[in-house]
Amino acid sequence: MVRLSKYQLSEDKLEKLFDLFFNIVGKRNNKTEFLDILNDVLSQSEKIMIAKRIALSFLLMKGIENGTICYVLKLSPSTVAKFAFILQTHTDRGIQKAFQLIILKENLKDMFMDICNTLFAPGIYGVNWSAAWQRKLEAERKKIHGL
């Protein structure tokens, strides 16, 4: 449970705080600069929690089963159900909008990988069987687990 002060901030002050947060964290062009800022602002457990929530939303949008998400991200079923409900009620805004392009690119990449795995499948003459099996198993794992 998050520990917040019992003294509430006004909406005006909250808006200014979120603007400041966006200017500090959101407008970064460099990954290392972004990570340095997050390391200064957030604890290790907070960073893990935020990363898991983002990954959870991403996997739900990809259509991965709830039980698989619980297993892969080590989350409780109630957390997964809560975020599934949030994503169903808040469509086409927030994190869903941000993930749509990423999922589209990933689907295109997966399609090309499937074509590559079909053309250079294990058992075809001239193909390195070991590498072909690794590619095939990695593609199957990614389809099941989403990551």
VOKE-255503 format. One record per residue: residue number from 0; x, z, y of N, C-alpha, C in turn. Coordinates in nm, 3 decimals, padded with zeros to 5 digits. Layout:
N
ATOM    k      npx      npz      npy     capx     capz     capy      cpx      cpz      cpy
ATOM  NUM        X        Z        Y        X        Z        Y        X        Z        Y
...
***
This chain:
147
ATOM    k      npx      npz      npy     capx     capz     capy      cpx      cpz      cpy
ATOM    0   00.084   00.000  -00.118   00.000   00.000   00.000   00.089   00.000   00.124
ATOM    1   00.051  -00.080   00.219   00.127  -00.091   00.343   00.099   00.031   00.430
ATOM    2   00.204   00.085   00.488   00.188   00.200   00.575   00.186   00.154   00.720
ATOM    3   00.070   00.163   00.782   00.055   00.126   00.923   00.021   00.251   01.003
ATOM    4   00.055   00.245   01.128   00.022   00.355   01.217  -00.129   00.363   01.233
ATOM    5  -00.179   00.483   01.252  -00.323   00.499   01.271  -00.365   00.453   01.410
ATOM    6  -00.269   00.431   01.498  -00.298   00.386   01.633  -00.302   00.233   01.635
ATOM    7  -00.419   00.178   01.665  -00.440   00.034   01.663  -00.387  -00.032   01.790
ATOM    8  -00.331  -00.152   01.773  -00.287  -00.232   01.887  -00.403  -00.318   01.934
ATOM    9  -00.404  -00.349   02.062  -00.509  -00.436   02.115  -00.486  -00.579   02.065
ATOM   10  -00.592  -00.659   02.069  -00.583  -00.798   02.024  -00.482  -00.877   02.107
ATOM   11  -00.473  -00.846   02.235  -00.379  -00.914   02.324  -00.235  -00.886   02.282
ATOM   12  -00.206  -00.760   02.252  -00.071  -00.723   02.209  -00.038  -00.784   02.072
ATOM   13  -00.136  -00.784   01.982  -00.114  -00.844   01.851  -00.084  -00.994   01.863
ATOM   14  -00.156  -01.061   01.951  -00.131  -01.204   01.971   00.010  -01.228   02.023
ATOM   15   00.055  -01.145   02.115   00.191  -01.158   02.168   00.295  -01.130   02.059
ATOM   16   00.268  -01.032   01.974   00.359  -01.001   01.864   00.369  -01.118   01.765
ATOM   17   00.256  -01.178   01.732   00.258  -01.292   01.640   00.325  -01.414   01.702
ATOM   18   00.308  -01.433   01.834   00.380  -01.541   01.902   00.530  -01.518   01.895
ATOM   19   00.573  -01.395   01.917   00.715  -01.362   01.909   00.767  -01.383   01.767
ATOM   20   00.690  -01.338   01.670   00.728  -01.356   01.529   00.743  -01.504   01.495
ATOM   21   00.649  -01.586   01.541   00.657  -01.730   01.515   00.780  -01.791   01.582
ATOM   22   00.808  -01.751   01.705   00.924  -01.806   01.776   01.055  -01.766   01.710
ATOM   23   01.061  -01.647   01.654   01.184  -01.601   01.589   01.198  -01.661   01.450
ATOM   24   01.093  -01.657   01.370   01.102  -01.697   01.230   01.060  -01.843   01.208
ATOM   25   00.955  -01.886   01.273   00.895  -02.016   01.243   00.970  -02.136   01.294
ATOM   26   01.044  -02.125   01.399   01.108  -02.242   01.459   01.255  -02.250   01.421
ATOM   27   01.283  -02.255   01.294   01.421  -02.265   01.245   01.441  -02.400   01.180
ATOM   28   01.551  -02.465   01.214   01.583  -02.595   01.154   01.679  -02.581   01.037
ATOM   29   01.740  -02.466   01.025   01.846  -02.445   00.928   01.802  -02.337   00.829
ATOM   30   01.817  -02.363   00.701   01.775  -02.267   00.598   01.856  -02.138   00.605
ATOM   31   01.987  -02.148   00.628   02.069  -02.027   00.632   02.033  -01.941   00.753
ATOM   32   02.003  -02.004   00.865   01.962  -01.928   00.983   01.830  -01.857   00.957
ATOM   33   01.737  -01.927   00.893   01.608  -01.867   00.857   01.627  -01.748   00.763
ATOM   34   01.712  -01.765   00.660   01.736  -01.656   00.565   01.807  -01.539   00.630
ATOM   35   01.898  -01.565   00.724   01.965  -01.457   00.796   01.865  -01.374   00.875
ATOM   36   01.770  -01.442   00.940   01.667  -01.370   01.017   01.579  -01.288   00.923
ATOM   37   01.538  -01.347   00.811   01.455  -01.272   00.716   01.529  -01.152   00.659
ATOM   38   01.659  -01.168   00.632   01.738  -01.056   00.581   01.747  -00.943   00.683
ATOM   39   01.750  -00.977   00.811   01.755  -00.875   00.915   01.620  -00.805   00.934
ATOM   40   01.511  -00.877   00.910   01.378  -00.824   00.942   01.309  -00.759   00.822
ATOM   41   01.324  -00.819   00.704   01.249  -00.773   00.587   01.340  -00.705   00.485
ATOM   42   01.283  -00.610   00.413   01.357  -00.548   00.303   01.353  -00.641   00.182
ATOM   43   01.431  -00.612   00.081   01.436  -00.695  -00.040   01.300  -00.701  -00.107
ATOM   44   01.232  -00.588  -00.118   01.101  -00.586  -00.184   00.996  -00.664  -00.104
ATOM   45   01.004  -00.659   00.029   00.910  -00.736   00.111   00.933  -00.886   00.094
ATOM   46   01.059  -00.927   00.087   01.090  -01.070   00.067   01.038  -01.117  -00.069
ATOM   47   01.056  -01.035  -00.171   01.008  -01.071  -00.305   00.856  -01.081  -00.305
ATOM   48   00.789  -00.985  -00.240   00.644  -00.985  -00.236   00.591  -01.111  -00.167
ATOM   49   00.650  -01.147  -00.054   00.606  -01.266   00.019   00.632  -01.392  -00.063
ATOM   50   00.750  -01.401  -00.124   00.783  -01.518  -00.206   00.687  -01.531  -00.325
ATOM   51   00.652  -01.419  -00.388   00.558  -01.424  -00.500   00.419  -01.467  -00.455
ATOM   52   00.376  -01.421  -00.339   00.244  -01.460  -00.289   00.239  -01.610  -00.257
ATOM   53   00.346  -01.661  -00.199   00.351  -01.804  -00.169   00.353  -01.884  -00.299
ATOM   54   00.434  -01.841  -00.395   00.440  -01.910  -00.524   00.306  -01.902  -00.597
ATOM   55   00.239  -01.789  -00.587   00.108  -01.772  -00.649   00.009  -01.872  -00.591
ATOM   56   00.004  -01.884  -00.460  -00.086  -01.980  -00.397  -00.053  -02.123  -00.439
ATOM   57   00.076  -02.153  -00.445   00.120  -02.287  -00.486   00.077  -02.319  -00.628
ATOM   58   00.097  -02.226  -00.720   00.061  -02.249  -00.859  -00.090  -02.259  -00.878
ATOM   59  -00.166  -02.181  -00.803  -00.312  -02.190  -00.810  -00.359  -02.327  -00.761
ATOM   60  -00.297  -02.377  -00.654  -00.336  -02.508  -00.602  -00.299  -02.620  -00.699
ATOM   61  -00.195  -02.600  -00.778  -00.156  -02.700  -00.877  -00.245  -02.696  -01.000
ATOM   62  -00.328  -02.592  -01.013  -00.420  -02.582  -01.126  -00.361  -02.515  -01.248
ATOM   63  -00.256  -02.436  -01.230  -00.196  -02.363  -01.342  -00.289  -02.248  -01.379
ATOM   64  -00.300  -02.218  -01.508  -00.389  -02.112  -01.557  -00.346  -01.975  -01.505
ATOM   65  -00.444  -01.888  -01.483  -00.416  -01.754  -01.430  -00.323  -01.673  -01.520
ATOM   66  -00.345  -01.679  -01.651  -00.261  -01.604  -01.744  -00.116  -01.649  -01.739
ATOM   67  -00.095  -01.777  -01.724   00.041  -01.830  -01.714   00.107  -01.783  -01.586
ATOM   68   00.031  -01.781  -01.477   00.084  -01.734  -01.349   00.123  -01.587  -01.359
ATOM   69   00.038  -01.507  -01.423   00.070  -01.365  -01.443   00.201  -01.349  -01.519
ATOM   70   00.219  -01.430  -01.622   00.339  -01.421  -01.705   00.463  -01.467  -01.630
ATOM   71   00.454  -01.580  -01.562   00.570  -01.639  -01.495   00.615  -01.556  -01.376
ATOM   72   00.520  -01.512  -01.293   00.555  -01.439  -01.171   00.551  -01.287  -01.187
ATOM   73   00.514  -01.240  -01.307   00.505  -01.095  -01.333   00.408  -01.028  -01.235
ATOM   74   00.287  -01.083  -01.228   00.182  -01.029  -01.142   00.066  -00.979  -01.227
ATOM   75  -00.015  -00.891  -01.169  -00.132  -00.843  -01.240  -00.244  -00.947  -01.231
ATOM   76  -00.334  -00.947  -01.329  -00.446  -01.041  -01.324  -00.535  -01.021  -01.201
ATOM   77  -00.545  -00.898  -01.153  -00.628  -00.873  -01.035  -00.568  -00.938  -00.910
ATOM   78  -00.436  -00.938  -00.898  -00.371  -01.003  -00.784  -00.395  -01.153  -00.789
ATOM   79  -00.382  -01.212  -00.906  -00.404  -01.356  -00.920  -00.549  -01.390  -00.889
ATOM   80  -00.642  -01.309  -00.939  -00.784  -01.333  -00.913  -00.817  -01.320  -00.764
ATOM   81  -00.756  -01.223  -00.698  -00.778  -01.203  -00.555  -00.735  -01.326  -00.476
ATOM   82  -00.616  -01.378  -00.507  -00.567  -01.494  -00.434  -00.644  -01.621  -00.471
ATOM   83  -00.692  -01.630  -00.595  -00.775  -01.744  -00.634  -00.904  -01.743  -00.553
ATOM   84  -00.962  -01.626  -00.534  -01.084  -01.613  -00.454  -01.057  -01.650  -00.308
ATOM   85  -00.945  -01.603  -00.254  -00.910  -01.634  -00.115  -00.892  -01.784  -00.097
ATOM   86  -00.824  -01.849  -00.190  -00.803  -01.994  -00.179  -00.933  -02.072  -00.193
ATOM   87  -01.027  -02.021  -00.272  -01.156  -02.089  -00.287  -01.241  -02.076  -00.162
ATOM   88  -01.232  -01.963  -00.095  -01.317  -01.941   00.022  -01.257  -01.999   00.150
ATOM   89  -01.126  -02.010   00.158  -01.059  -02.061   00.279  -00.998  -02.197   00.249
ATOM   90  -01.081  -02.298   00.231  -01.029  -02.430   00.196  -00.986  -02.507   00.320
ATOM   91  -00.889  -02.595   00.302  -00.839  -02.686   00.406  -00.788  -02.617   00.531
ATOM   92  -00.723  -02.505   00.515  -00.658  -02.442   00.629  -00.547  -02.351   00.578
ATOM   93  -00.464  -02.308   00.668  -00.357  -02.216   00.633  -00.260  -02.274   00.533
ATOM   94  -00.236  -02.197   00.430  -00.133  -02.232   00.332  -00.173  -02.354   00.249
ATOM   95  -00.302  -02.376   00.231  -00.345  -02.492   00.153  -00.305  -02.622   00.221
ATOM   96  -00.321  -02.628   00.352  -00.281  -02.747   00.426  -00.132  -02.772   00.414
ATOM   97  -00.054  -02.665   00.419   00.091  -02.678   00.410   00.134  -02.726   00.272
ATOM   98   00.063  -02.686   00.168   00.100  -02.721   00.031   00.054  -02.860  -00.011
ATOM   99  -00.044  -02.918   00.057  -00.098  -03.046   00.012   00.009  -03.155   00.007
ATOM  100   00.093  -03.164   00.109   00.198  -03.265   00.111   00.304  -03.236   00.005
ATOM  101   00.338  -03.109  -00.012   00.438  -03.071  -00.113   00.388  -03.106  -00.253
ATOM  102   00.262  -03.078  -00.281   00.205  -03.108  -00.413   00.199  -03.259  -00.435
ATOM  103   00.165  -03.334  -00.331   00.162  -03.480  -00.342   00.300  -03.535  -00.377
ATOM  104   00.403  -03.486  -00.308   00.540  -03.530  -00.337   00.582  -03.491  -00.479
ATOM  105   00.545  -03.370  -00.519   00.581  -03.324  -00.653   00.511  -03.405  -00.762
ATOM  106   00.384  -03.440  -00.739   00.312  -03.522  -00.836   00.376  -03.660  -00.850
ATOM  107   00.420  -03.716  -00.738   00.488  -03.845  -00.741   00.620  -03.835  -00.818
ATOM  108   00.693  -03.728  -00.792   00.820  -03.705  -00.862   00.796  -03.687  -01.012
ATOM  109   00.692  -03.613  -01.049   00.659  -03.593  -01.191   00.620  -03.724  -01.258
ATOM  110   00.549  -03.811  -01.184   00.510  -03.939  -01.240   00.634  -04.024  -01.272
ATOM  111   00.730  -04.027  -01.180   00.853  -04.102  -01.205   00.933  -04.041  -01.320
ATOM  112   00.932  -03.910  -01.330   01.002  -03.844  -01.440   00.937  -03.877  -01.574
ATOM  113   00.803  -03.885  -01.577   00.733  -03.924  -01.700   00.769  -04.067  -01.740
ATOM  114   00.778  -04.155  -01.641   00.818  -04.294  -01.670   00.960  -04.297  -01.726
ATOM  115   01.049  -04.221  -01.664   01.188  -04.214  -01.710   01.194  -04.158  -01.852
ATOM  116   01.116  -04.054  -01.877   01.115  -03.994  -02.012   01.057  -04.089  -02.116
ATOM  117   00.965  -04.175  -02.074   00.908  -04.273  -02.167   01.008  -04.385  -02.195
ATOM  118   01.073  -04.433  -02.090   01.170  -04.542  -02.108   01.295  -04.498  -02.183
ATOM  119   01.339  -04.375  -02.156   01.461  -04.323  -02.217   01.429  -04.202  -02.305
ATOM  120   01.333  -04.221  -02.393   01.287  -04.113  -02.480   01.388  -04.088  -02.592
ATOM  121   01.385  -03.967  -02.649   01.471  -03.939  -02.764   01.435  -04.033  -02.879
ATOM  122   01.537  -04.085  -02.944   01.515  -04.173  -03.058   01.530  -04.320  -03.027
ATOM  123   01.541  -04.355  -02.899   01.561  -04.494  -02.861   01.711  -04.524  -02.866
ATOM  124   01.743  -04.640  -02.918   01.883  -04.679  -02.933   01.952  -04.682  -02.796
ATOM  125   02.071  -04.623  -02.790   02.151  -04.625  -02.668   02.123  -04.509  -02.574
ATOM  126   02.034  -04.418  -02.612   01.998  -04.304  -02.528   02.066  -04.179  -02.583
ATOM  127   02.120  -04.098  -02.494   02.177  -03.970  -02.534   02.062  -03.879  -02.575
ATOM  128   02.049  -03.854  -02.703   01.935  -03.779  -02.755   01.928  -03.638  -02.699
ATOM  129   02.042  -03.574  -02.688   02.045  -03.436  -02.639   01.991  -03.429  -02.496
ATOM  130   02.039  -03.516  -02.410   01.993  -03.518  -02.271   01.847  -03.557  -02.262
ATOM  131   01.804  -03.651  -02.347   01.665  -03.695  -02.346   01.572  -03.581  -02.387
ATOM  132   01.611  -03.505  -02.490   01.528  -03.392  -02.532   01.523  -03.285  -02.424
ATOM  133   01.635  -03.260  -02.358   01.636  -03.161  -02.250   01.543  -03.203  -02.137
ATOM  134   01.548  -03.331  -02.098   01.458  -03.382  -01.993   01.312  -03.368  -02.035
ATOM  135   01.284  -03.403  -02.160   01.146  -03.398  -02.208   01.095  -03.254  -02.212
ATOM  136   01.174  -03.162  -02.265   01.132  -03.022  -02.272   01.119  -02.960  -02.134
ATOM  137   01.207  -02.997  -02.042   01.198  -02.946  -01.905   01.070  -02.996  -01.838
ATOM  138   01.035  -03.122  -01.859   00.911  -03.177  -01.802   00.788  -03.106  -01.859
ATOM  139   00.788  -03.079  -01.990   00.676  -03.009  -02.052   00.665  -02.866  -02.000
ATOM  140   00.779  -02.798  -01.985   00.778  -02.662  -01.933   00.724  -02.659  -01.790
ATOM  141   00.764  -02.756  -01.710   00.719  -02.761  -01.571   00.569  -02.785  -01.563
ATOM  142   00.514  -02.866  -01.654   00.370  -02.891  -01.654   00.293  -02.766  -01.690
ATOM  143   00.348  -02.686  -01.781   00.279  -02.565  -01.825   00.293  -02.453  -01.723
ATOM  144   00.415  -02.426  -01.678   00.443  -02.312  -01.591   00.432  -02.345  -01.443
ATOM  145   00.446  -02.470  -01.406   00.432  -02.509  -01.267   00.556  -02.493  -01.183
ATOM  146   00.658  -02.428  -01.233   00.781  -02.409  -01.154   00.900  -02.466  -01.228
***
